[in-house]
Amino acid sequence: MKHEADILESEPKRIRQDTDSGRITGLKARLTKALQEGSAPISQISACVNLLAGISCCGRCILRFLGIRDYEIYELSSQQIKETLAQLDATTVSATSTATESEADQDPVCVACVGAIQYAEDFVEAIVAQVMKESYVTKTFNMNVTLPTSTLVRNHAIRIYWRQHLSSYPTDLVDIKEVFKLLISWPLEEQTGLRLDFTSELRMQVSIKHDETKDDHVFLTTMKESGLIIKSKRENRKTIMVGDGRSNIVKALTCVSDERFAEVGKVPPTPIATKPVIESIEMTRESVYLGGRYLKYSRDVSQTPWAVGNTMLAELSVSGIVCEGIKEAFRADDYKFVTAGREDANVRMLGNGRPFYVELVNPRTPSIPLEDLRQLEAKINNGMPDKVQIRSLVPVTPEDTKIIKEGEESKTKMYSALCWTSVPVNQAMIDAVNSFADKSFYVEQQTPIRVLQRRAQMIRRKQIHSLKAFKLEGHFMAIHLHTEAGTYIKEFVHGDLGRNQPSLASIIGCEADIMELDVLEVDLEFPPPLCSK
């Protein structure tokens, strides 16, 4: 029984090996056919191959310089490629055609890709582990790669070396990044079940570094014609180098003649001893947006965290109460809370609430069922029911969010304010105010003294559509206002030392101040009705 179990256990492995062996044979045949059917004669190909192999180019980079664009052939290892090339012509890569298996395993690190595509499969395990750890809900991914800048300089040097010995440049060089991307993506697809899609919302950025060759480009700074200037500067308490980005290096290489490059640089590139390593694996998804309206019943909750230095001036914020649970549900890195206007911490937001949207940054879960969204809304509302509530929480599009910004100029608001007056309120004062109950008027408001430290001094002309007063006891009255967006209500009441004209104080003929303020309505249709369906 044990013998049968061992056979059953080893059978899938044997089948895999047979399948892999068959695929390798097929890929080698495709490589041979591609070279034989190419425009260049075999003798010329042999000269190119020997030239590149002689300076320690890996098999995959040899194919790049030969312009092989059947990308699946690059699945062959460097040694498998060199073996195929050796069989093509008796003089081709003769050094590797007789190499022992042990010697083949010691293939030198490629001077062209610094080992990036030569050993691409070595990076797959770490990338798969990161994908599993992040656990994005998706069926596809898009991949971008950043390879060492030394590959730019070294491939340029090889082109010059090629021209020196073969009288012409390689004319159809395959981009190293495209080969690397595919060599990583294919096993990643197989191991994760995801599919490479260049339109995918999930973007994966894999950066590879090679410290041994990181300064390969520096010699370009010694040639004035290159235009390459590298400087150091302090940023976030660290010294960083600026001016040596990929685009700057590419531009510098185009500005230097082949003769000058060969004179000052290294042609062919110098051998290297170390393999590259992964510098970072970053995964990001496009933001997801939710819209809704919030009500604030408390006078000790700020709209967003409110602090001076390290001192919090309000313990709670609307954004914190509303967004933390949403961020957790969508497994996002962060959020941005955007509202149609704002109210001070001691101002309540009543009525049907203030429109807002939440931008969820890099969400692992891009959407949740509408039923779960309703449960999330209920959970937020049950958290601090006497502080903050939300309504109509729905997914919105980036285009929908423009309504919030555009509404800053077009929306109107309704307020209720409890006001104190320096003399007891009488009917004449009420009548003076109510003369504006059915007619609009304009006020000119200089930037309030309380915000001068953070806003430019200017005069704002704002329309008040209606103003009505209600007599209370003693020195108190209540007023209702319907105003243009952006009107400073507190300053309209007390006049801000004459900087607001007219003001409630000037209308009733005595000093006035605001004791409590409530926003009753923000006249802006958001979220859009279609989002709720």
C-alpha positions in Angstrom: 0.0 0.0 0.0 2.8 2.4 0.9 4.5 1.7 -2.5 1.2 2.5 -4.3 0.9 5.7 -2.2 4.4 6.8 -3.2 3.7 6.2 -6.8 0.5 8.3 -6.6 2.3 11.1 -4.8 5.2 11.2 -7.4 3.0 10.9 -10.5 1.8 14.6 -10.6 5.5 15.6 -10.2 6.5 13.3 -13.0 3.8 14.6 -15.3 4.8 18.2 -14.5 8.4 17.4 -15.3 7.4 15.8 -18.6 5.2 18.8 -19.4 8.0 21.2 -18.6 10.4 19.2 -20.6 8.1 19.2 -23.6 7.5 22.9 -23.3 11.3 23.6 -23.1 11.9 21.5 -26.2 9.1 23.4 -28.0 10.5 26.8 -27.1 13.9 25.8 -28.2 12.5 24.8 -31.6 10.7 28.1 -31.8 13.9 30.0 -31.1 15.8 28.0 -33.8 13.0 28.7 -36.3 12.9 32.4 -35.4 16.6 32.8 -36.1 16.6 30.7 -39.2 13.7 32.6 -40.7 15.1 36.0 -39.8 16.6 38.4 -42.3 20.2 38.0 -41.1 22.3 35.0 -42.2 23.3 32.5 -39.6 26.9 33.5 -39.9 26.1 37.1 -39.0 23.9 36.0 -36.1 26.8 33.8 -34.9 29.1 36.9 -34.9 26.6 38.9 -32.8 26.1 36.0 -30.4 29.8 35.4 -29.9 30.4 39.2 -29.4 27.7 39.4 -26.6 28.6 36.1 -25.0 32.2 37.1 -24.9 31.4 40.1 -22.6 29.2 38.0 -20.3 25.7 38.9 -21.6 23.1 36.4 -20.5 21.1 34.3 -23.0 18.0 36.4 -22.5 19.9 39.7 -23.3 21.5 38.1 -26.3 18.0 37.5 -27.6 17.0 41.1 -26.8 19.9 42.4 -28.9 19.0 40.0 -31.7 15.5 41.5 -31.7 13.6 38.3 -30.8 10.0 39.4 -30.1 8.4 36.0 -29.5 8.3 36.8 -25.8 7.4 33.2 -24.6 10.9 32.1 -25.8 12.3 34.2 -22.9 10.9 31.6 -20.5 14.0 29.6 -21.4 16.8 30.1 -19.0 20.0 31.8 -20.0 21.8 28.5 -20.3 19.0 26.9 -22.3 19.1 29.8 -24.7 22.9 29.5 -25.1 22.7 25.8 -25.6 20.2 26.4 -28.5 22.4 29.1 -30.0 25.4 26.7 -29.8 23.6 24.1 -31.8 22.6 26.6 -34.5 26.2 27.0 -35.7 29.4 25.3 -34.8 31.2 28.6 -34.0 28.4 30.1 -31.9 29.0 30.4 -28.1 31.5 27.6 -28.3 32.6 28.2 -24.8 29.1 27.3 -23.4 28.4 24.4 -25.8 30.9 22.2 -24.0 30.3 23.5 -20.5 29.6 21.0 -17.8 26.3 21.3 -15.8 28.3 22.6 -12.8 29.9 25.3 -15.0 26.5 26.2 -16.5 25.1 26.9 -13.0 27.9 29.5 -12.5 26.8 31.6 -15.5 28.3 35.1 -14.7 26.0 37.9 -13.8 24.9 39.6 -17.0 26.6 42.9 -17.8 23.6 44.2 -19.7 20.6 43.6 -17.4 22.8 43.2 -14.2 21.0 40.0 -13.6 17.5 41.5 -13.6 16.0 39.4 -16.4 18.7 36.7 -16.1 17.4 35.8 -12.6 13.9 37.3 -12.9 12.2 34.1 -11.5 14.1 34.6 -8.2 11.9 37.7 -7.5 8.6 35.9 -8.0 8.3 34.4 -4.5 8.5 37.7 -2.7 6.1 39.3 -5.1 3.5 36.5 -4.7 3.9 36.8 -0.9 3.1 40.5 -1.0 0.1 39.9 -3.2 -1.3 37.3 -0.8 -0.5 39.6 2.2 -2.3 42.6 0.7 -5.3 40.4 -0.4 -6.9 42.8 -2.9 -10.3 41.8 -4.1 -9.6 41.8 -7.9 -9.2 39.4 -10.8 -6.6 41.5 -12.7 -3.4 43.5 -12.1 -1.2 45.9 -14.0 2.5 45.9 -13.5 5.1 48.6 -13.8 8.8 48.0 -13.1 11.7 50.2 -12.2 15.1 48.6 -13.0 18.6 49.9 -12.0 19.6 53.0 -14.0 22.9 51.3 -14.6 21.1 49.2 -17.3 20.6 52.3 -19.3 24.3 53.1 -19.3 25.4 49.5 -19.8 23.0 48.8 -22.7 24.2 52.0 -24.4 27.8 50.9 -24.0 27.1 47.5 -25.5 25.5 49.2 -28.5 28.7 51.2 -29.0 30.8 48.0 -28.6 28.6 46.2 -31.1 29.1 49.0 -33.6 32.8 49.1 -33.1 33.1 45.4 -34.0 30.2 44.8 -36.4 30.0 48.1 -38.2 26.4 48.9 -37.3 24.1 49.3 -34.3 21.7 46.6 -33.2 18.6 47.8 -35.0 15.7 46.1 -33.2 16.7 46.0 -29.5 13.9 44.6 -27.3 13.1 46.7 -24.2 14.5 45.1 -21.1 11.6 46.2 -19.0 9.0 44.5 -21.2 10.9 41.2 -20.9 11.2 41.5 -17.1 7.6 42.4 -16.7 6.4 39.3 -18.6 8.9 37.0 -16.9 7.4 38.1 -13.6 3.8 38.3 -14.6 3.4 34.8 -16.1 4.3 32.9 -12.9 2.5 35.5 -10.9 -0.7 34.7 -12.9 -0.2 31.0 -12.4 0.4 31.2 -8.6 -2.3 33.8 -7.7 -5.0 33.2 -10.3 -4.9 36.9 -11.2 -4.6 38.0 -14.8 -2.3 40.7 -16.3 -4.3 43.5 -17.7 -2.8 46.8 -18.6 -6.2 48.5 -18.0 -6.5 47.1 -14.4 -7.2 49.4 -11.6 -4.8 47.5 -9.4 -1.3 48.8 -10.1 1.8 46.9 -9.0 5.1 48.7 -8.9 8.2 46.5 -8.6 11.5 48.3 -8.1 14.8 46.4 -8.5 18.2 47.8 -7.2 21.8 46.8 -7.8 24.2 48.6 -5.4 27.3 47.4 -7.2 26.5 49.4 -10.3 24.5 52.3 -8.8 27.1 54.9 -9.7 27.7 53.7 -13.3 26.2 56.9 -14.7 28.3 59.3 -12.6 31.1 59.6 -15.1 28.7 61.4 -17.4 28.8 64.4 -15.1 32.5 64.9 -16.1 31.5 65.6 -19.7 30.0 69.1 -20.0 28.1 68.2 -23.2 26.1 65.6 -21.3 24.3 68.3 -19.3 24.0 65.9 -16.4 24.3 67.7 -13.1 23.9 65.8 -9.9 23.4 67.6 -6.6 22.7 66.6 -3.0 20.1 68.3 -0.8 18.6 67.8 2.6 15.0 66.6 2.7 13.1 65.3 5.7 16.4 65.2 7.6 18.0 63.0 4.9 20.5 63.7 2.3 19.2 62.8 -1.2 20.6 63.1 -4.7 18.7 65.1 -7.3 19.3 65.3 -11.1 20.1 61.6 -11.7 16.7 60.4 -12.6 16.2 58.0 -15.6 15.0 60.8 -18.0 18.1 62.9 -17.2 20.4 60.0 -17.8 18.7 59.1 -21.1 19.0 62.7 -22.2 22.7 62.8 -21.2 23.4 59.6 -23.2 21.9 61.2 -26.3 24.1 64.3 -25.9 27.4 62.4 -25.8 29.1 61.1 -28.9 30.1 57.4 -29.1 33.7 58.4 -29.3 33.5 60.5 -26.1 31.5 57.9 -24.3 34.1 55.2 -25.2 36.9 57.5 -24.2 35.6 58.3 -20.7 33.2 55.4 -19.9 33.6 51.7 -20.0 33.1 50.0 -23.4 32.3 47.1 -23.1 30.7 47.3 -19.6 32.8 46.0 -16.7 32.0 42.5 -15.3 29.9 42.4 -12.1 29.8 39.9 -9.3 26.5 40.4 -7.4 22.9 39.9 -8.3 20.2 42.5 -8.0 17.6 42.6 -5.2 14.1 43.8 -4.8 14.1 47.4 -3.4 10.3 47.7 -3.0 6.9 46.2 -4.0 4.1 48.7 -3.9 0.5 48.0 -4.8 -2.1 50.7 -5.3 -5.7 50.8 -6.5 -7.6 53.7 -7.8 -9.6 55.6 -5.2 -13.2 54.6 -4.4 -15.7 57.3 -3.5 -18.8 57.3 -1.2 -21.2 60.2 -0.9 -23.8 61.1 1.7 -25.0 63.8 4.1 -24.1 64.3 7.7 -25.9 65.8 10.7 -24.1 67.2 13.7 -26.1 67.6 16.9 -23.3 68.6 19.2 -21.5 71.9 19.7 -18.2 70.3 20.7 -17.4 68.3 17.6 -15.3 69.9 14.9 -15.7 69.0 11.2 -12.1 67.7 10.9 -9.5 67.2 13.6 -8.8 70.6 15.1 -5.5 71.2 16.8 -3.0 73.9 17.6 0.4 72.4 17.7 0.1 69.2 19.7 -3.1 70.4 21.5 -6.4 69.1 20.3 -9.1 71.8 20.6 -11.9 69.4 20.0 -11.8 65.8 21.1 -14.1 64.5 18.4 -14.5 65.3 14.7 -17.1 64.5 12.1 -14.5 63.0 9.8 -13.2 60.7 12.5 -16.6 59.5 13.5 -17.8 58.9 9.9 -14.7 57.8 8.1 -12.8 55.5 10.3 -15.4 52.7 10.0 -15.7 53.2 6.3 -11.9 53.0 5.9 -11.9 49.8 7.9 -14.8 48.3 5.8 -13.0 49.0 2.5 -9.5 48.2 3.9 -8.1 51.4 2.7 -4.8 53.0 3.5 -6.3 56.4 4.2 -9.3 58.7 3.4 -10.0 62.2 2.4 -13.2 63.9 3.8 -14.6 66.6 1.5 -17.7 68.6 2.4 -19.9 71.3 0.8 -18.7 74.1 3.0 -18.0 73.8 6.7 -19.3 74.8 10.1 -17.4 75.7 13.2 -17.1 73.2 16.1 -19.8 75.0 18.1 -22.3 75.2 15.2 -24.8 72.4 14.7 -25.7 71.0 11.3 -29.4 70.1 11.3 -32.2 69.6 8.7 -31.3 67.1 5.9 -27.6 67.4 6.6 -24.5 68.7 4.8 -23.3 67.0 1.6 -20.0 65.2 1.8 -17.9 62.6 0.0 -15.2 60.3 1.3 -12.3 59.4 -1.0 -10.9 56.0 0.1 -7.2 55.8 -0.8 -5.9 52.4 -2.1 -8.9 50.3 -0.9 -8.3 46.5 -0.9 -12.0 46.0 -1.2 -13.3 48.2 -4.1 -17.0 47.8 -3.3 -19.4 46.3 -0.9 -23.1 45.2 -1.4 -25.7 47.9 -0.9 -27.1 45.8 2.0 -23.7 45.9 3.7 -23.5 49.6 3.0 -26.8 50.2 4.9 -25.4 48.1 7.8 -22.3 50.2 7.8 -24.4 53.4 7.8 -26.4 52.1 10.8 -23.2 51.1 12.6 -21.8 54.7 12.3 -25.2 56.2 13.4 -25.3 53.9 16.5 -21.8 54.8 17.5 -22.5 58.3 18.8 -26.1 59.0 18.0 -26.2 62.2 20.0 -23.2 63.6 18.2 -23.2 62.7 14.5 -25.5 60.9 12.1 -25.2 60.2 8.4 -27.8 59.8 5.7 -27.9 58.4 2.1 -24.5 56.8 2.1 -23.9 55.5 -1.5 -21.1 54.9 -4.0 -20.4 57.9 -6.2 -18.1 58.5 -9.2 -15.2 61.0 -9.4 -17.4 63.0 -11.8 -20.1 63.1 -9.2 -17.8 64.7 -6.6 -17.4 67.8 -8.8 -20.9 68.7 -7.7 -19.4 69.5 -4.2 -16.8 71.9 -5.7 -19.1 73.5 -8.2 -21.7 74.0 -5.5 -19.4 76.2 -3.5 -20.4 79.2 -5.7 -24.1 78.2 -6.5 -25.5 76.7 -3.3 -27.5 78.6 -0.7 -27.9 77.9 3.0 -30.5 78.5 5.7 -29.5 79.3 9.3 -31.1 79.8 12.7 -29.2 82.0 15.2 -29.8 83.0 18.8 -28.6 86.6 19.2 -27.9 88.9 22.2 -28.5 92.6 22.0 -27.0 95.3 24.2 -30.5 96.8 24.9 -33.7 94.8 25.5 -35.3 93.6 22.3 -38.4 95.7 21.3 -40.9 95.5 18.5 -39.2 98.3 16.5 -36.0 96.2 16.4 -38.0 93.2 15.2 -39.8 95.2 12.5 -36.5 96.7 11.3 -35.1 93.2 10.8 -38.4 91.8 9.3 -38.4 94.5 6.6 -35.9 92.1 4.9 -38.1 89.1 5.3 -39.3 89.1 1.7 -36.5 90.9 -0.1 -32.8 90.2 -0.7 -29.9 92.5 0.0 -26.1 92.5 -0.3 -23.5 92.7 2.5 -19.9 93.6 2.0 -17.7 91.5 4.3 -14.0 92.1 4.8 -12.0 89.0 5.7 -13.0 88.3 9.4 -10.4 89.3 12.0 -10.6 85.8 13.4 -9.3 84.2 10.2 -7.0 87.0 9.0 -3.9 84.9 10.0 -4.8 82.2 7.4 -6.8 84.0 4.7 -6.0 86.9 2.4 -7.5 90.3 3.2 -10.3 91.1 0.7 -13.9 92.3 0.5 -16.5 89.7 -0.3 -19.9 90.8 -1.6 -22.6 88.3 -0.5 -26.3 88.1 -1.0 -28.8 87.5 1.8 -32.0 86.3 0.3 -34.1 86.7 3.4 -33.8 87.7 7.0 -36.4 87.3 9.7 -36.4 87.9 13.5 -38.4 86.5 16.4 -38.6 88.3 19.7 -37.5 86.3 22.8 -37.2 87.4 26.4 -35.1 90.3 27.5 -32.0 90.9 25.4 -32.5 87.9 23.1 -33.9 87.4 19.6 -33.8 84.5 17.1 -33.1 85.1 13.5 -33.6 83.0 10.4 -31.4 83.7 7.4 -31.3 82.4 3.8 -27.9 83.3 2.4 -25.5 82.9 -0.5 -22.7 80.3 0.1 -19.7 81.7 1.8 -21.5 84.3 3.9 -19.9 84.8 7.3 -22.9 84.7 9.6 -21.2 85.5 12.9 -19.6 88.6 11.4 -22.9 89.6 9.9 -24.5 89.6 13.3 -21.9 91.6 15.3 -20.4 93.6 12.4 -16.8 92.6 13.1 -15.8 96.1 14.3 -17.4 97.8 11.3 -15.8 95.5 8.8 -19.2 94.0 7.8 -21.8 96.4 6.2 -24.7 96.3 6.8 -24.9 94.0 9.8 -27.6 92.9 12.2 -26.2 95.4 14.7 -26.4 98.3 12.3 -30.0 97.3 11.3 -31.3 97.3 14.9 -29.2 100.2 16.1 -27.3 98.6 18.9 -24.6 96.1 19.7 -25.4 92.5 18.9 -23.6 89.2 19.2 -24.3 85.6 18.3 -24.8 83.0 21.1 -25.7 79.9 19.1 -25.8 79.1 15.5 -27.5 76.2 13.6 -27.3 75.3 9.9 -30.8 74.3 8.9 -30.3 73.5 5.2 -27.6 73.3 2.5 -29.4 73.6 -0.8 -27.4 71.2 -2.9 -28.6 68.0 -4.4 -26.0 65.4 -3.4 -25.6 62.5 -3.7 -27.1 62.6 -7.2 -30.5 60.7 -7.3 -29.1 58.0 -9.7 -26.5 57.0 -7.1 -29.2 55.7 -4.8 -30.6 53.3 -7.3 
